[in-house]
């Protein structure tokens, strides 16, 4: 099939949203934990997490626009407190993770509503997800608003990392298959990952070589 610009612009709204959200392929599924200035915890699933750099360690979180009059608790909490957590979604918690996308009122914590457990580690000011295995604490250091579609890129610096020692390889890379990490595609599709394969650093004068 072929969609030109006119076709895309005239697609039914939900159909277009499903189609365009799938075009970027598989993305990491993560739960973002925050706490309001009043102490109310919040949890929301995201698939728009970007690696922005390793030195300093930066991750970007793209926050999509909300309909007029709709509260955006995660964004508001991050801006107000300057801290948030990123927790990898694994196979065991997919239903609960997906349910966090429901529009609960501000006074309802998604932790309580979905049965997930807030975890406070090393005095970090935002809640982690106890059921997750890879957990990151980030501090907001910058944000950029895009007028073209009213999205906002929140840039966080990694402050703390919690992960199982068995998934950490000798070279510093992670074997995320051992934590049964889940990838997301579109708005409602979650996928498990295979064992995959690794290749050595590519050089012009060498053929591709797998790492055992």
Rosetta constraint file for C-alpha pairs under 8 A:
AtomPair CA 3 CA 7 HARMONIC 5.41 0.50
AtomPair CA 3 CA 8 HARMONIC 6.19 0.50
AtomPair CA 4 CA 8 HARMONIC 6.30 0.50
AtomPair CA 5 CA 9 HARMONIC 6.20 0.50
AtomPair CA 6 CA 10 HARMONIC 6.25 0.50
AtomPair CA 7 CA 11 HARMONIC 6.25 0.50
AtomPair CA 8 CA 16 HARMONIC 6.92 0.50
AtomPair CA 11 CA 15 HARMONIC 6.58 0.50
AtomPair CA 11 CA 16 HARMONIC 5.55 0.50
AtomPair CA 12 CA 16 HARMONIC 5.99 0.50
AtomPair CA 13 CA 17 HARMONIC 6.12 0.50
AtomPair CA 14 CA 18 HARMONIC 6.21 0.50
AtomPair CA 15 CA 19 HARMONIC 6.22 0.50
AtomPair CA 16 CA 20 HARMONIC 6.03 0.50
AtomPair CA 17 CA 21 HARMONIC 5.93 0.50
AtomPair CA 18 CA 22 HARMONIC 6.42 0.50
AtomPair CA 18 CA 186 HARMONIC 6.03 0.50
AtomPair CA 18 CA 187 HARMONIC 6.69 0.50
AtomPair CA 19 CA 23 HARMONIC 6.61 0.50
AtomPair CA 19 CA 186 HARMONIC 7.59 0.50
AtomPair CA 20 CA 24 HARMONIC 7.76 0.50
AtomPair CA 20 CA 186 HARMONIC 7.85 0.50
AtomPair CA 21 CA 185 HARMONIC 7.30 0.50
AtomPair CA 21 CA 186 HARMONIC 4.55 0.50
AtomPair CA 21 CA 187 HARMONIC 6.78 0.50
AtomPair CA 22 CA 26 HARMONIC 7.83 0.50
AtomPair CA 22 CA 185 HARMONIC 5.54 0.50
AtomPair CA 22 CA 186 HARMONIC 4.37 0.50
AtomPair CA 22 CA 187 HARMONIC 7.97 0.50
AtomPair CA 25 CA 185 HARMONIC 5.96 0.50
AtomPair CA 25 CA 186 HARMONIC 7.87 0.50
AtomPair CA 26 CA 183 HARMONIC 5.82 0.50
AtomPair CA 26 CA 184 HARMONIC 5.51 0.50
AtomPair CA 26 CA 185 HARMONIC 4.95 0.50
AtomPair CA 27 CA 47 HARMONIC 5.81 0.50
AtomPair CA 27 CA 48 HARMONIC 7.28 0.50
AtomPair CA 27 CA 49 HARMONIC 7.98 0.50
AtomPair CA 27 CA 183 HARMONIC 5.41 0.50
AtomPair CA 27 CA 184 HARMONIC 5.22 0.50
AtomPair CA 27 CA 185 HARMONIC 6.37 0.50
AtomPair CA 28 CA 47 HARMONIC 5.52 0.50
AtomPair CA 28 CA 48 HARMONIC 7.58 0.50
AtomPair CA 28 CA 49 HARMONIC 6.95 0.50
AtomPair CA 28 CA 88 HARMONIC 7.76 0.50
AtomPair CA 28 CA 182 HARMONIC 6.87 0.50
AtomPair CA 28 CA 183 HARMONIC 4.79 0.50
AtomPair CA 28 CA 184 HARMONIC 5.98 0.50
AtomPair CA 29 CA 45 HARMONIC 7.00 0.50
AtomPair CA 29 CA 46 HARMONIC 6.03 0.50
AtomPair CA 29 CA 47 HARMONIC 4.86 0.50
AtomPair CA 29 CA 88 HARMONIC 6.45 0.50
AtomPair CA 29 CA 89 HARMONIC 5.64 0.50
AtomPair CA 29 CA 182 HARMONIC 6.11 0.50
AtomPair CA 29 CA 183 HARMONIC 5.31 0.50
AtomPair CA 29 CA 184 HARMONIC 5.37 0.50
AtomPair CA 30 CA 45 HARMONIC 5.70 0.50
AtomPair CA 30 CA 46 HARMONIC 5.43 0.50
AtomPair CA 30 CA 47 HARMONIC 6.34 0.50
AtomPair CA 30 CA 49 HARMONIC 7.83 0.50
AtomPair CA 30 CA 86 HARMONIC 6.21 0.50
AtomPair CA 30 CA 87 HARMONIC 5.33 0.50
AtomPair CA 30 CA 88 HARMONIC 4.61 0.50
AtomPair CA 30 CA 89 HARMONIC 5.21 0.50
AtomPair CA 31 CA 43 HARMONIC 6.49 0.50
AtomPair CA 31 CA 44 HARMONIC 5.49 0.50
AtomPair CA 31 CA 45 HARMONIC 4.44 0.50
AtomPair CA 31 CA 46 HARMONIC 6.16 0.50
AtomPair CA 31 CA 85 HARMONIC 7.89 0.50
AtomPair CA 31 CA 86 HARMONIC 5.73 0.50
AtomPair CA 31 CA 87 HARMONIC 4.99 0.50
AtomPair CA 31 CA 88 HARMONIC 6.42 0.50
AtomPair CA 31 CA 89 HARMONIC 6.58 0.50
AtomPair CA 31 CA 97 HARMONIC 6.90 0.50
AtomPair CA 31 CA 129 HARMONIC 7.84 0.50
AtomPair CA 32 CA 43 HARMONIC 5.62 0.50
AtomPair CA 32 CA 44 HARMONIC 5.34 0.50
AtomPair CA 32 CA 45 HARMONIC 6.23 0.50
AtomPair CA 32 CA 46 HARMONIC 7.02 0.50
AtomPair CA 32 CA 74 HARMONIC 7.68 0.50
AtomPair CA 32 CA 84 HARMONIC 6.72 0.50
AtomPair CA 32 CA 85 HARMONIC 5.41 0.50
AtomPair CA 32 CA 86 HARMONIC 4.77 0.50
AtomPair CA 32 CA 87 HARMONIC 6.39 0.50
AtomPair CA 33 CA 41 HARMONIC 7.41 0.50
AtomPair CA 33 CA 42 HARMONIC 5.84 0.50
AtomPair CA 33 CA 43 HARMONIC 4.64 0.50
AtomPair CA 33 CA 44 HARMONIC 6.80 0.50
AtomPair CA 33 CA 74 HARMONIC 7.78 0.50
AtomPair CA 33 CA 84 HARMONIC 5.69 0.50
AtomPair CA 33 CA 85 HARMONIC 4.92 0.50
AtomPair CA 33 CA 86 HARMONIC 6.56 0.50
AtomPair CA 33 CA 87 HARMONIC 7.76 0.50
AtomPair CA 33 CA 126 HARMONIC 6.42 0.50
AtomPair CA 33 CA 127 HARMONIC 5.47 0.50
AtomPair CA 33 CA 128 HARMONIC 6.03 0.50
AtomPair CA 33 CA 129 HARMONIC 7.42 0.50
AtomPair CA 34 CA 41 HARMONIC 5.84 0.50
AtomPair CA 34 CA 42 HARMONIC 5.19 0.50
AtomPair CA 34 CA 43 HARMONIC 6.44 0.50
AtomPair CA 34 CA 74 HARMONIC 6.41 0.50
AtomPair CA 34 CA 77 HARMONIC 6.15 0.50
AtomPair CA 34 CA 78 HARMONIC 6.65 0.50
AtomPair CA 34 CA 83 HARMONIC 7.14 0.50
AtomPair CA 34 CA 84 HARMONIC 5.02 0.50
AtomPair CA 34 CA 85 HARMONIC 6.67 0.50
AtomPair CA 34 CA 126 HARMONIC 5.13 0.50
AtomPair CA 34 CA 127 HARMONIC 6.09 0.50
AtomPair CA 35 CA 39 HARMONIC 5.70 0.50
AtomPair CA 35 CA 40 HARMONIC 5.41 0.50
AtomPair CA 35 CA 41 HARMONIC 4.34 0.50
AtomPair CA 35 CA 42 HARMONIC 5.95 0.50
AtomPair CA 35 CA 77 HARMONIC 6.10 0.50
AtomPair CA 35 CA 78 HARMONIC 7.99 0.50
AtomPair CA 35 CA 81 HARMONIC 7.60 0.50
AtomPair CA 35 CA 84 HARMONIC 7.80 0.50
AtomPair CA 35 CA 125 HARMONIC 7.61 0.50
AtomPair CA 35 CA 126 HARMONIC 5.59 0.50
AtomPair CA 35 CA 127 HARMONIC 6.97 0.50
AtomPair CA 36 CA 40 HARMONIC 5.15 0.50
AtomPair CA 36 CA 41 HARMONIC 6.46 0.50
AtomPair CA 36 CA 42 HARMONIC 7.78 0.50
AtomPair CA 36 CA 76 HARMONIC 7.99 0.50
AtomPair CA 36 CA 77 HARMONIC 4.98 0.50
AtomPair CA 36 CA 80 HARMONIC 7.30 0.50
AtomPair CA 36 CA 81 HARMONIC 7.01 0.50
AtomPair CA 37 CA 77 HARMONIC 7.30 0.50
AtomPair CA 37 CA 80 HARMONIC 6.85 0.50
AtomPair CA 37 CA 81 HARMONIC 6.57 0.50
AtomPair CA 40 CA 107 HARMONIC 7.02 0.50
AtomPair CA 40 CA 109 HARMONIC 6.89 0.50
AtomPair CA 41 CA 109 HARMONIC 5.54 0.50
AtomPair CA 41 CA 110 HARMONIC 7.67 0.50
AtomPair CA 41 CA 111 HARMONIC 7.52 0.50
AtomPair CA 41 CA 127 HARMONIC 7.20 0.50
AtomPair CA 42 CA 73 HARMONIC 7.26 0.50
AtomPair CA 42 CA 74 HARMONIC 6.78 0.50
AtomPair CA 42 CA 109 HARMONIC 5.27 0.50
AtomPair CA 42 CA 110 HARMONIC 5.73 0.50
AtomPair CA 42 CA 111 HARMONIC 6.98 0.50
AtomPair CA 43 CA 74 HARMONIC 7.39 0.50
AtomPair CA 43 CA 100 HARMONIC 6.41 0.50
AtomPair CA 43 CA 109 HARMONIC 7.20 0.50
AtomPair CA 43 CA 110 HARMONIC 5.34 0.50
AtomPair CA 43 CA 111 HARMONIC 6.38 0.50
AtomPair CA 44 CA 74 HARMONIC 7.06 0.50
AtomPair CA 44 CA 97 HARMONIC 7.59 0.50
AtomPair CA 44 CA 100 HARMONIC 5.12 0.50
AtomPair CA 44 CA 101 HARMONIC 5.96 0.50
AtomPair CA 44 CA 110 HARMONIC 7.47 0.50
AtomPair CA 45 CA 97 HARMONIC 6.11 0.50
AtomPair CA 45 CA 98 HARMONIC 6.61 0.50
AtomPair CA 45 CA 100 HARMONIC 6.12 0.50
AtomPair CA 45 CA 101 HARMONIC 6.13 0.50
AtomPair CA 47 CA 184 HARMONIC 6.45 0.50
AtomPair CA 48 CA 61 HARMONIC 5.84 0.50
AtomPair CA 48 CA 62 HARMONIC 5.41 0.50
AtomPair CA 48 CA 63 HARMONIC 7.74 0.50
AtomPair CA 49 CA 59 HARMONIC 6.87 0.50
AtomPair CA 49 CA 60 HARMONIC 5.70 0.50
AtomPair CA 49 CA 61 HARMONIC 4.81 0.50
AtomPair CA 49 CA 62 HARMONIC 6.72 0.50
AtomPair CA 50 CA 59 HARMONIC 5.52 0.50
AtomPair CA 50 CA 60 HARMONIC 4.76 0.50
AtomPair CA 50 CA 61 HARMONIC 6.34 0.50
AtomPair CA 51 CA 58 HARMONIC 6.56 0.50
AtomPair CA 51 CA 59 HARMONIC 4.83 0.50
AtomPair CA 51 CA 60 HARMONIC 6.35 0.50
AtomPair CA 52 CA 57 HARMONIC 7.74 0.50
AtomPair CA 52 CA 58 HARMONIC 5.21 0.50
AtomPair CA 52 CA 59 HARMONIC 5.24 0.50
AtomPair CA 52 CA 60 HARMONIC 6.29 0.50
AtomPair CA 53 CA 57 HARMONIC 5.57 0.50
AtomPair CA 53 CA 58 HARMONIC 5.11 0.50
AtomPair CA 53 CA 59 HARMONIC 7.15 0.50
AtomPair CA 54 CA 58 HARMONIC 6.32 0.50
AtomPair CA 56 CA 157 HARMONIC 7.12 0.50
AtomPair CA 57 CA 157 HARMONIC 5.67 0.50
AtomPair CA 57 CA 158 HARMONIC 5.52 0.50
AtomPair CA 58 CA 155 HARMONIC 6.74 0.50
AtomPair CA 58 CA 156 HARMONIC 5.67 0.50
AtomPair CA 58 CA 157 HARMONIC 4.63 0.50
AtomPair CA 58 CA 158 HARMONIC 6.11 0.50
AtomPair CA 59 CA 155 HARMONIC 5.90 0.50
AtomPair CA 59 CA 156 HARMONIC 5.40 0.50
AtomPair CA 59 CA 157 HARMONIC 6.50 0.50
AtomPair CA 59 CA 158 HARMONIC 7.32 0.50
AtomPair CA 60 CA 153 HARMONIC 6.28 0.50
AtomPair CA 60 CA 154 HARMONIC 5.57 0.50
AtomPair CA 60 CA 155 HARMONIC 4.54 0.50
AtomPair CA 60 CA 156 HARMONIC 6.20 0.50
AtomPair CA 61 CA 153 HARMONIC 5.67 0.50
AtomPair CA 61 CA 154 HARMONIC 5.07 0.50
AtomPair CA 61 CA 155 HARMONIC 6.45 0.50
AtomPair CA 61 CA 156 HARMONIC 7.79 0.50
AtomPair CA 62 CA 151 HARMONIC 6.87 0.50
AtomPair CA 62 CA 152 HARMONIC 5.76 0.50
AtomPair CA 62 CA 153 HARMONIC 4.49 0.50
AtomPair CA 62 CA 154 HARMONIC 6.21 0.50
AtomPair CA 63 CA 75 HARMONIC 7.21 0.50
AtomPair CA 63 CA 151 HARMONIC 5.73 0.50
AtomPair CA 63 CA 152 HARMONIC 5.18 0.50
AtomPair CA 63 CA 153 HARMONIC 6.24 0.50
AtomPair CA 63 CA 154 HARMONIC 7.35 0.50
AtomPair CA 64 CA 150 HARMONIC 7.34 0.50
AtomPair CA 64 CA 151 HARMONIC 4.75 0.50
AtomPair CA 64 CA 152 HARMONIC 6.68 0.50
AtomPair CA 65 CA 149 HARMONIC 7.72 0.50
AtomPair CA 65 CA 150 HARMONIC 5.80 0.50
AtomPair CA 65 CA 151 HARMONIC 5.36 0.50
AtomPair CA 65 CA 152 HARMONIC 7.82 0.50
AtomPair CA 66 CA 70 HARMONIC 5.88 0.50
AtomPair CA 66 CA 71 HARMONIC 7.46 0.50
AtomPair CA 66 CA 72 HARMONIC 7.00 0.50
AtomPair CA 72 CA 76 HARMONIC 6.08 0.50
AtomPair CA 73 CA 77 HARMONIC 5.96 0.50
AtomPair CA 73 CA 106 HARMONIC 6.93 0.50
AtomPair CA 74 CA 78 HARMONIC 6.19 0.50
AtomPair CA 75 CA 79 HARMONIC 6.20 0.50
AtomPair CA 76 CA 80 HARMONIC 6.07 0.50
AtomPair CA 77 CA 81 HARMONIC 5.93 0.50
AtomPair CA 77 CA 82 HARMONIC 7.72 0.50
AtomPair CA 78 CA 82 HARMONIC 5.04 0.50
AtomPair CA 78 CA 83 HARMONIC 5.59 0.50
AtomPair CA 78 CA 84 HARMONIC 6.08 0.50
AtomPair CA 78 CA 140 HARMONIC 7.10 0.50
AtomPair CA 79 CA 83 HARMONIC 7.95 0.50
AtomPair CA 79 CA 140 HARMONIC 7.46 0.50
AtomPair CA 82 CA 139 HARMONIC 5.60 0.50
AtomPair CA 82 CA 140 HARMONIC 4.88 0.50
AtomPair CA 82 CA 141 HARMONIC 7.69 0.50
AtomPair CA 83 CA 125 HARMONIC 6.82 0.50
AtomPair CA 83 CA 126 HARMONIC 6.23 0.50
AtomPair CA 83 CA 137 HARMONIC 7.44 0.50
AtomPair CA 83 CA 138 HARMONIC 5.79 0.50
AtomPair CA 83 CA 139 HARMONIC 4.55 0.50
AtomPair CA 83 CA 140 HARMONIC 5.91 0.50
AtomPair CA 84 CA 125 HARMONIC 7.91 0.50
AtomPair CA 84 CA 126 HARMONIC 5.39 0.50
AtomPair CA 84 CA 127 HARMONIC 7.59 0.50
AtomPair CA 84 CA 137 HARMONIC 6.09 0.50
AtomPair CA 84 CA 138 HARMONIC 5.46 0.50
AtomPair CA 84 CA 139 HARMONIC 6.57 0.50
AtomPair CA 84 CA 140 HARMONIC 7.77 0.50
AtomPair CA 85 CA 126 HARMONIC 6.26 0.50
AtomPair CA 85 CA 127 HARMONIC 6.65 0.50
AtomPair CA 85 CA 128 HARMONIC 5.94 0.50
AtomPair CA 85 CA 135 HARMONIC 7.05 0.50
AtomPair CA 85 CA 136 HARMONIC 5.46 0.50
AtomPair CA 85 CA 137 HARMONIC 4.47 0.50
AtomPair CA 85 CA 138 HARMONIC 5.84 0.50
AtomPair CA 86 CA 128 HARMONIC 7.47 0.50
AtomPair CA 86 CA 135 HARMONIC 5.88 0.50
AtomPair CA 86 CA 136 HARMONIC 5.05 0.50
AtomPair CA 86 CA 137 HARMONIC 6.48 0.50
AtomPair CA 86 CA 138 HARMONIC 7.59 0.50
AtomPair CA 87 CA 128 HARMONIC 6.78 0.50
AtomPair CA 87 CA 129 HARMONIC 6.38 0.50
AtomPair CA 87 CA 132 HARMONIC 5.94 0.50
AtomPair CA 87 CA 133 HARMONIC 7.52 0.50
AtomPair CA 87 CA 134 HARMONIC 5.90 0.50
AtomPair CA 87 CA 135 HARMONIC 4.53 0.50
AtomPair CA 87 CA 136 HARMONIC 6.32 0.50
AtomPair CA 88 CA 132 HARMONIC 5.92 0.50
AtomPair CA 88 CA 133 HARMONIC 6.82 0.50
AtomPair CA 88 CA 134 HARMONIC 5.53 0.50
AtomPair CA 88 CA 135 HARMONIC 6.63 0.50
AtomPair CA 88 CA 181 HARMONIC 6.65 0.50
AtomPair CA 88 CA 182 HARMONIC 7.81 0.50
AtomPair CA 89 CA 93 HARMONIC 6.63 0.50
AtomPair CA 89 CA 94 HARMONIC 6.69 0.50
AtomPair CA 89 CA 97 HARMONIC 7.06 0.50
AtomPair CA 89 CA 132 HARMONIC 6.31 0.50
AtomPair CA 89 CA 181 HARMONIC 5.96 0.50
AtomPair CA 89 CA 182 HARMONIC 5.80 0.50
AtomPair CA 90 CA 94 HARMONIC 6.56 0.50
AtomPair CA 90 CA 132 HARMONIC 6.76 0.50
AtomPair CA 90 CA 133 HARMONIC 7.91 0.50
AtomPair CA 90 CA 179 HARMONIC 6.76 0.50
AtomPair CA 90 CA 180 HARMONIC 5.29 0.50
AtomPair CA 90 CA 181 HARMONIC 4.41 0.50
AtomPair CA 90 CA 182 HARMONIC 5.24 0.50
AtomPair CA 91 CA 180 HARMONIC 5.90 0.50
AtomPair CA 91 CA 181 HARMONIC 6.55 0.50
AtomPair CA 91 CA 182 HARMONIC 6.13 0.50
AtomPair CA 91 CA 192 HARMONIC 7.14 0.50
AtomPair CA 93 CA 97 HARMONIC 5.95 0.50
AtomPair CA 93 CA 131 HARMONIC 7.40 0.50
AtomPair CA 94 CA 98 HARMONIC 6.04 0.50
AtomPair CA 94 CA 190 HARMONIC 7.63 0.50
AtomPair CA 95 CA 99 HARMONIC 6.25 0.50
AtomPair CA 96 CA 100 HARMONIC 6.65 0.50
AtomPair CA 96 CA 114 HARMONIC 5.24 0.50
AtomPair CA 96 CA 115 HARMONIC 7.07 0.50
AtomPair CA 96 CA 116 HARMONIC 7.03 0.50
AtomPair CA 97 CA 101 HARMONIC 7.74 0.50
AtomPair CA 97 CA 114 HARMONIC 7.76 0.50
AtomPair CA 98 CA 188 HARMONIC 7.60 0.50
AtomPair CA 99 CA 114 HARMONIC 6.60 0.50
AtomPair CA 100 CA 110 HARMONIC 5.78 0.50
AtomPair CA 100 CA 114 HARMONIC 6.94 0.50
AtomPair CA 104 CA 108 HARMONIC 6.13 0.50
AtomPair CA 104 CA 109 HARMONIC 7.81 0.50
AtomPair CA 104 CA 110 HARMONIC 7.35 0.50
AtomPair CA 108 CA 112 HARMONIC 7.57 0.50
AtomPair CA 108 CA 113 HARMONIC 7.20 0.50
AtomPair CA 109 CA 113 HARMONIC 6.27 0.50
AtomPair CA 110 CA 114 HARMONIC 5.82 0.50
AtomPair CA 110 CA 116 HARMONIC 7.86 0.50
AtomPair CA 111 CA 115 HARMONIC 5.83 0.50
AtomPair CA 111 CA 116 HARMONIC 4.82 0.50
AtomPair CA 111 CA 117 HARMONIC 5.90 0.50
AtomPair CA 111 CA 118 HARMONIC 6.47 0.50
AtomPair CA 112 CA 116 HARMONIC 6.61 0.50
AtomPair CA 112 CA 117 HARMONIC 7.58 0.50
AtomPair CA 116 CA 129 HARMONIC 6.89 0.50
AtomPair CA 116 CA 130 HARMONIC 7.41 0.50
AtomPair CA 116 CA 131 HARMONIC 6.96 0.50
AtomPair CA 117 CA 129 HARMONIC 5.80 0.50
AtomPair CA 117 CA 130 HARMONIC 5.39 0.50
AtomPair CA 117 CA 131 HARMONIC 6.87 0.50
AtomPair CA 118 CA 127 HARMONIC 5.46 0.50
AtomPair CA 118 CA 128 HARMONIC 5.71 0.50
AtomPair CA 118 CA 129 HARMONIC 5.20 0.50
AtomPair CA 118 CA 130 HARMONIC 6.04 0.50
AtomPair CA 119 CA 127 HARMONIC 5.50 0.50
AtomPair CA 119 CA 128 HARMONIC 4.88 0.50
AtomPair CA 119 CA 129 HARMONIC 5.67 0.50
AtomPair CA 119 CA 130 HARMONIC 5.24 0.50
AtomPair CA 120 CA 124 HARMONIC 6.49 0.50
AtomPair CA 120 CA 125 HARMONIC 7.79 0.50
AtomPair CA 120 CA 126 HARMONIC 7.29 0.50
AtomPair CA 120 CA 127 HARMONIC 5.44 0.50
AtomPair CA 120 CA 128 HARMONIC 6.23 0.50
AtomPair CA 121 CA 127 HARMONIC 7.86 0.50
AtomPair CA 121 CA 128 HARMONIC 7.38 0.50
AtomPair CA 124 CA 137 HARMONIC 7.37 0.50
AtomPair CA 126 CA 137 HARMONIC 7.66 0.50
AtomPair CA 128 CA 135 HARMONIC 6.62 0.50
AtomPair CA 128 CA 136 HARMONIC 7.92 0.50
AtomPair CA 128 CA 137 HARMONIC 7.97 0.50
AtomPair CA 129 CA 135 HARMONIC 7.52 0.50
AtomPair CA 133 CA 162 HARMONIC 7.66 0.50
AtomPair CA 133 CA 163 HARMONIC 5.81 0.50
AtomPair CA 133 CA 164 HARMONIC 6.70 0.50
AtomPair CA 133 CA 179 HARMONIC 6.55 0.50
AtomPair CA 134 CA 161 HARMONIC 7.59 0.50
AtomPair CA 134 CA 162 HARMONIC 5.86 0.50
AtomPair CA 134 CA 163 HARMONIC 4.63 0.50
AtomPair CA 134 CA 164 HARMONIC 7.32 0.50
AtomPair CA 134 CA 179 HARMONIC 8.00 0.50
AtomPair CA 135 CA 161 HARMONIC 5.99 0.50
AtomPair CA 135 CA 162 HARMONIC 5.07 0.50
AtomPair CA 135 CA 163 HARMONIC 6.45 0.50
AtomPair CA 136 CA 158 HARMONIC 6.80 0.50
AtomPair CA 136 CA 159 HARMONIC 7.51 0.50
AtomPair CA 136 CA 160 HARMONIC 5.74 0.50
AtomPair CA 136 CA 161 HARMONIC 4.73 0.50
AtomPair CA 136 CA 162 HARMONIC 6.34 0.50
AtomPair CA 137 CA 158 HARMONIC 5.95 0.50
AtomPair CA 137 CA 159 HARMONIC 5.44 0.50
AtomPair CA 137 CA 160 HARMONIC 4.99 0.50
AtomPair CA 137 CA 161 HARMONIC 6.55 0.50
AtomPair CA 138 CA 156 HARMONIC 5.32 0.50
AtomPair CA 138 CA 157 HARMONIC 5.26 0.50
AtomPair CA 138 CA 158 HARMONIC 4.50 0.50
AtomPair CA 138 CA 159 HARMONIC 5.28 0.50
AtomPair CA 138 CA 160 HARMONIC 7.14 0.50
AtomPair CA 139 CA 156 HARMONIC 5.11 0.50
AtomPair CA 139 CA 157 HARMONIC 5.27 0.50
AtomPair CA 139 CA 158 HARMONIC 6.66 0.50
AtomPair CA 139 CA 159 HARMONIC 6.67 0.50
AtomPair CA 140 CA 154 HARMONIC 6.94 0.50
AtomPair CA 140 CA 155 HARMONIC 5.88 0.50
AtomPair CA 140 CA 156 HARMONIC 4.39 0.50
AtomPair CA 140 CA 157 HARMONIC 6.51 0.50
AtomPair CA 141 CA 155 HARMONIC 5.95 0.50
AtomPair CA 141 CA 156 HARMONIC 5.65 0.50
AtomPair CA 141 CA 157 HARMONIC 6.62 0.50
AtomPair CA 142 CA 154 HARMONIC 6.24 0.50
AtomPair CA 142 CA 155 HARMONIC 5.14 0.50
AtomPair CA 142 CA 156 HARMONIC 7.15 0.50
AtomPair CA 143 CA 152 HARMONIC 6.74 0.50
AtomPair CA 143 CA 153 HARMONIC 5.43 0.50
AtomPair CA 143 CA 154 HARMONIC 4.45 0.50
AtomPair CA 143 CA 155 HARMONIC 5.71 0.50
AtomPair CA 144 CA 152 HARMONIC 5.56 0.50
AtomPair CA 144 CA 153 HARMONIC 5.10 0.50
AtomPair CA 144 CA 154 HARMONIC 6.67 0.50
AtomPair CA 145 CA 150 HARMONIC 6.53 0.50
AtomPair CA 145 CA 151 HARMONIC 5.97 0.50
AtomPair CA 145 CA 152 HARMONIC 4.34 0.50
AtomPair CA 145 CA 153 HARMONIC 6.38 0.50
AtomPair CA 146 CA 150 HARMONIC 5.24 0.50
AtomPair CA 146 CA 151 HARMONIC 5.45 0.50
AtomPair CA 146 CA 152 HARMONIC 6.09 0.50
AtomPair CA 146 CA 153 HARMONIC 7.99 0.50
AtomPair CA 147 CA 151 HARMONIC 7.39 0.50
AtomPair CA 163 CA 167 HARMONIC 7.70 0.50
AtomPair CA 164 CA 168 HARMONIC 7.32 0.50
AtomPair CA 167 CA 174 HARMONIC 5.49 0.50
AtomPair CA 167 CA 175 HARMONIC 4.95 0.50
AtomPair CA 167 CA 176 HARMONIC 6.59 0.50
AtomPair CA 167 CA 178 HARMONIC 6.27 0.50
AtomPair CA 167 CA 179 HARMONIC 7.38 0.50
AtomPair CA 168 CA 172 HARMONIC 6.21 0.50
AtomPair CA 168 CA 173 HARMONIC 6.17 0.50
AtomPair CA 168 CA 174 HARMONIC 4.85 0.50
AtomPair CA 168 CA 175 HARMONIC 6.53 0.50
AtomPair CA 169 CA 173 HARMONIC 5.41 0.50
AtomPair CA 169 CA 174 HARMONIC 5.85 0.50
AtomPair CA 169 CA 175 HARMONIC 7.05 0.50
AtomPair CA 175 CA 179 HARMONIC 7.80 0.50
AtomPair CA 176 CA 180 HARMONIC 6.59 0.50
AtomPair CA 176 CA 181 HARMONIC 5.89 0.50
AtomPair CA 177 CA 181 HARMONIC 6.06 0.50
AtomPair CA 177 CA 193 HARMONIC 6.39 0.50
AtomPair CA 177 CA 194 HARMONIC 6.83 0.50
AtomPair CA 177 CA 195 HARMONIC 6.22 0.50
AtomPair CA 180 CA 192 HARMONIC 6.97 0.50
AtomPair CA 180 CA 193 HARMONIC 7.30 0.50
AtomPair CA 181 CA 192 HARMONIC 6.71 0.50
AtomPair CA 181 CA 193 HARMONIC 6.95 0.50
AtomPair CA 182 CA 190 HARMONIC 6.37 0.50
AtomPair CA 182 CA 191 HARMONIC 5.52 0.50
AtomPair CA 182 CA 192 HARMONIC 4.99 0.50
AtomPair CA 182 CA 193 HARMONIC 6.63 0.50
AtomPair CA 183 CA 190 HARMONIC 5.70 0.50
AtomPair CA 183 CA 191 HARMONIC 5.12 0.50
AtomPair CA 183 CA 192 HARMONIC 6.37 0.50
AtomPair CA 183 CA 193 HARMONIC 7.22 0.50
AtomPair CA 184 CA 188 HARMONIC 7.59 0.50
AtomPair CA 184 CA 189 HARMONIC 5.73 0.50
AtomPair CA 184 CA 190 HARMONIC 4.59 0.50
AtomPair CA 184 CA 191 HARMONIC 6.20 0.50
AtomPair CA 185 CA 189 HARMONIC 5.27 0.50
AtomPair CA 185 CA 190 HARMONIC 6.38 0.50
AtomPair CA 185 CA 191 HARMONIC 7.80 0.50
AtomPair CA 197 CA 210 HARMONIC 7.22 0.50
AtomPair CA 197 CA 211 HARMONIC 7.54 0.50
AtomPair CA 198 CA 210 HARMONIC 5.72 0.50
AtomPair CA 198 CA 211 HARMONIC 5.34 0.50
AtomPair CA 198 CA 212 HARMONIC 7.62 0.50
AtomPair CA 199 CA 208 HARMONIC 6.81 0.50
AtomPair CA 199 CA 209 HARMONIC 5.53 0.50
AtomPair CA 199 CA 210 HARMONIC 4.20 0.50
AtomPair CA 199 CA 211 HARMONIC 5.27 0.50
AtomPair CA 200 CA 208 HARMONIC 7.15 0.50
AtomPair CA 200 CA 209 HARMONIC 5.63 0.50
AtomPair CA 200 CA 210 HARMONIC 5.97 0.50
AtomPair CA 200 CA 211 HARMONIC 5.98 0.50
AtomPair CA 202 CA 206 HARMONIC 7.19 0.50
AtomPair CA 202 CA 207 HARMONIC 7.78 0.50
AtomPair CA 202 CA 208 HARMONIC 6.59 0.50
AtomPair CA 203 CA 207 HARMONIC 7.68 0.50
